[in-house]
Amino acid sequence: MNPSIKNRLGKVQVIIIVFMWLLIFLMPVLTINFDYEINWEHIFSIWKEYAIVFIMFLINRYILLPFLLFKHKKLIYGVVFGLMIAGFISVIYLSERVGFKKEPKGYDFQPPRKESFMFKPDFEPKKEIKPPHDFIMVFPPFGNLLIMSLLILGFDTGLVFSNKWMKAEKNKAILEKENVENKMAFLRNQISPHFFMNTLNNIHALVDISVDEAKESIIRLSRMMSYMLYDSQSKYVSLHKEFDFIKSYVDLMRLRYTEQVSINLDIPDQVPNVKIPPLLTISFIENAFKHGISYEEQSFIGIQFSIDNNRMNFEVKNKIIKGKTNSENSGVGLTNSKNRLDLIFGNRYELHVDETVDNHFVVKLNIPI
């Protein structure tokens, strides 16, 4: 999602939340009958309960949802959510019960005087007024606060979920568009007519040197194009196929350079049966070949993959050639590659692009698999 649009949506959401809570706190004042004296003590007691609900709202939105529910800890979230509501409401209820033990203002309960009437009085004696704690209540005193808490927190949780779902749908649409653009850019820049021309020329030269090696190179080129045209159209591909594609690419690139260029590719012998998004690392490898090789001086390309604790580690290293820089866009480019990683993995990946003190350019990527 565009950062400016995301910031605007965040500001709108904050404005809506502020307006909602201002309205809630103003409701006791707006709904009173101004023909009578305002009972501020009663209003303050309502505001005290609303303040408790507001505190629970903040805890739920900024702590429980992001750190429990959205981290797939639903059971823990449900338990903590229930304990939070029960705890806060118990504090309010117990504080009010303690307050009721004190003699309320406005009531003067005197023991009835023993008076005998010889005749029926012309007036009805005043009925005894019972204090609030003697009222018979069918609904528990904390019921309103409980219902209000569940409604507001439930509504806010649903609102956060709907916003998260909308963002996921937008990211999905952007990702699909980005995948198409990346594939098309790769086809235009990586597998360009220039690349085919050089590769086929190299294969043609191999025919006179080693027919078997020329045949093997043609097979590699065929497999590579099959992967690009068919397999890479899927959302996910097997890690084994992705490694086969990289092997074919590197082997074909070796045909273009002399022994003065050292090209090393290290792929694990045991590859787990998992799937990943296609073409995640090829742009970094292409960037190294484009900017890290010189025909005038000795240069090298080092590519390494490893699997550890359900994560894949990738590293590509090349010598920094004077007059060239790896930071320039190549193929889909480093910037577009990072944007794609953001959309696919969010904050679940690590990418480091550095120029080392020993004149090397290094890209390190760690992703879940």
N, C-alpha and C positions, 0 to 999 in steps of 0.2 A: 504494500500500500504506500502511496505517495506520502512522505513524512509530513508535508504541509496539510494534506487532507486529514491525516491521522491526528495532528495537533488540533485542527479545527473541531473534529469530532469529540476529542477529549475535552475541549473547552465548553462545547455545547452540553456535554453530559454533566460537567461540573455545575453549569448554570442551572440545568434542570433540577439537580439534586438540591442546590441551595434554595431555589424557589419552592420546591416541594416541602422542605423542612421549615422554611419561613411560614408557609401557609399552615402547616400543622401546628406550629406554636402560636399562630394568631387565631386559630379557630376558637379557643375558649373565650377570647375577648370579643370576636366578631359575632358570636352566637348568644351573648348575654342580653338580657332585657334591660335597657338603659333607663327604664322607668323606676327601677329600684337601685339602691346603692350597690356598687360593685363590691363583691366579696373577693378582695385581692388574696386573702389567705387561701381560699379555695382554688383560685387560679394558679397561685404559686405551687400548690400541692399537685395540680395537674401537670404543670411545667416540669416539676421534679420527676414525675413518671416519664414524660416525654424525653427528658434529658437522658434517662436510663436507656430508653429505646434507641435514642440517637447514638449513644456509646456502643450499644450492641450492633447497630447498623455499621458503624465505622470498623469495629473488630471483624465483623463478618465480611465486609467488602474488601478490606485492605490486608487482612491477615488470614482468615479461614479459607476464603475462596481461592486466592492465588497460591497459598502454601499447602493446602490440603486437598480441596476438591479438584482443582485444576492440575494437581500432581498425582491424580488417580488414587487418592487416599479417601475414598468415599465413606467407608465405615468409620474411620477416625474422625472425619469431618462431621458425620451425623452425631456421633457421641459427644464431641466437643461442642457442637451447636446446641444440642439439647441441654448439656450441663451449663452452658453459658446462660441460656434463657432461664433455666430453673434457678441458678444461683442469683442472678440479678433480681428476679421477681421475688425470691425468698427474702432477700435483703429488704426490699421495699415493703413487703407484707409484714415482716417481723418488726420493722421500724414503726409501721403504723399501729401495730398491735401494742407496742410499748407506749406509743403516744396516747392510745385510748385509755390506758390505765390511769392517766392523769384526769382530774375532773375537768371536763370541757367547760370553756367559757360560755356564759349565757344560760347556764342551768344552775338553779338553786334548789337543791332537793332538801327539803326539811321534813322531818318525820310528821306524819299527820297528827293534828291536834285532836284530842278527844273532846268533842263537843256534842252535846245532845240537843236536839231540836224538838221542841214541843209541837211544832207544826212544820209542814212542808214548806221550804223556802220558795220564794218567787223566782229564784234563779237556779240554774243547774250549776253544780260545783265544777270547777275546772278539772278537766281530765289530767291525770298525771302524765307528764312528758318523760319518756324513757330516754336515757342516754343512747348515743349511737351504737355502742357495743352491745346493747340489749336487743337491737332490732333482729328479727328473724329473717335471714337472707337465704333464699333458695339458690341464688347464683353466688359462687365464691367471690370474695372481695377483690381478688387478684385476677378475676376472669377477664375483665375489660383490657387490662394491661397485657395479659397473655395473648388474647386474640389480636390486639393491635400489633404486638411484637411479631407474631407469626405472619400476619398479613403484610406488614411493611418489609420484613426481612425476606419473606418468600417472594414478594413482588420484585424486590431489588435483585435477588438471586436469579430470578427468571429474566430480568432485564440484562444482567451481566452475561448470562448464558446466550441470550438472543444476539447481543452485540458481538460476542465471541464467535458465534455461528456465522454471522454476517461477514466478519473479518475473514473467517476461514474460507467462506465461499468466494469472497473477492480475491483472496490469495490463491485459491485454486484456479480461478479464471486467469489471473495474471501469470501463474505458473505454467498453465497450458499454453498461453500465448508466448511466454518466454521460451518454453521448450521448442516450439515451432521455429521461433526466430533463431535460437541457438543452433538447431539442426541445419536450418537453411544457411546460416552464416558459416557453419562448419563446412558444409558442402561447397560453398562458394570460395572459401579461403583455404581450408585444409586440403580437400580433395579437388584441387583446382586443375585446370588443363595443364598448368606448368608442372604440377606435381606428377600428373600422369605422364607427361612428356619425359621428364627426367627418369621416372621409374621404368617406363618402357624402354628408353634408351639404354639404361643399365642392364635390363633383362636381355635386350638384343645383344649387348656386348658379351653377356655371360654365355650366350648360345655357342660362341666360338671357343670359349674357355672351358665351360662345364655345362653340358646340356641338362644334366640332372638338377644342378643348382638353379638354372634358368626356369625349369619346369616348377620347381618348388617355389620360386618367387612369384610365378604366375598364379599358383594355387593360393599363396598368401594374399595377393592382391584381390583375387576373386572372393576369398573369405571376408576380407575387410570391407569390400563393397557390398556384399550380402548383408553384413552386420549393419552397415550404415543405412542401407535402403529399406531393410525389413525389421530386424530386431530392435534397432534403436527407436523405432516408432512407438514401441510399447512404453508404458509408464515405468516399468521395472524390468530389468534383465538379470539373468543369473550372473553372479560374480565371476564364474568360470568363463562365460562368454566375453565378459568385459576384459578379463585378463588376456584371452586369446586375441581379441581385437588389438590390444596394446602391443602384444608380442608381434603381431603381423605388421603393425605400423612401424615399430622400432626396427624390425628386420628389413623392411623396405627402405627405411631411412639410412640404414647402414650401407646400402648399395651406392648411395650418393657420395660417400666420403671415403677418404683413404685411411690407412692405418695411423695417420697423424692425429686423427680424431678418435678418442677413446669413448665408446658408448657402452655403458653397463646397465643391465636391467635385472633386478632381483625381485622375483615373485615367489611366494611360498609354494612348496611342493604340495602341501595339503591345503586345498581351498574348500572352505565350508560351503554347504549347499544353501546359500542365501541369495537374496535379490537386492539390487541397488538401482537407483536411477541411472540411466545410461549416460556415458560421455562426461562423467564428473571430473576426470583428471586430464583428459586429452588436451584441453586448452593450455594447461600448465606445461605439459610435455612439449607441445608444439611451440610454445613461447620460448622454452629452453633451446630447442633446435634452431629457431629463427635468430635468437640474439646471443647464443652461447657458443657458436661455432665460427671459427675463422680458418680460411685457407692459407693464411700467412704465418700462423703460429700454432703451436700445439694447444689443443683444447679438449674438453671432455664433457660428457653428459652422464650424470648418475641418477638412475631412477630406482626407487626402492619401495616395495609394498610389504606390509606385515599385518598380521591379525592378532589381536590381543583383547581378551575380555569383551567379546561381542562388539569390537570396534576395529575399524580399518585405519591403519596409519599409512600415509603416502608422503614421500619426500622426493623432490627432484632438485638436483643441484647442477649448476653449470659455472664455468669460468666467465668472469665479466670481461668482455672484449672491449678494448678501447674504441670509442666511437659508437658503441652500441649500448642500449639500455633495455633491460627486461621490463621496465615499467611501462613501456609503450604498449598500446593495444595490439594484440596479435590474434587473428581469428576472432573468436567471441570475446577475447580480451579478459584481463584479470578482473576488471570492474564488473563486467557482466557475469563472470563466473561466480564472483562473490554474491551478487544479487540473487543468482539462482540458488546458491547454497542457503542463503537467508530464507528464501521462500520454501525450500524443501525441509530444512532441518531446524529453522528458527535459531534458538540459542543452544542447540544440542551438538554443535560442531565447533571445531577450533581450526583457524587458518592463520598461519604466520608467514609473512613474506619479508625476507630480510636480505641485506647485503652484508656479508661477514667481513671481518678484518683481514682475512686472507684472500680477499678479492674474489669471493664466490657469491653467487646469487642463489638463495635457497627458498624453496616453497615447501611448507609442511602443512599437511591437512589430516585431521582426525575426525572421522564420522562414525555414527552408530550403524551397525549392520544387523 
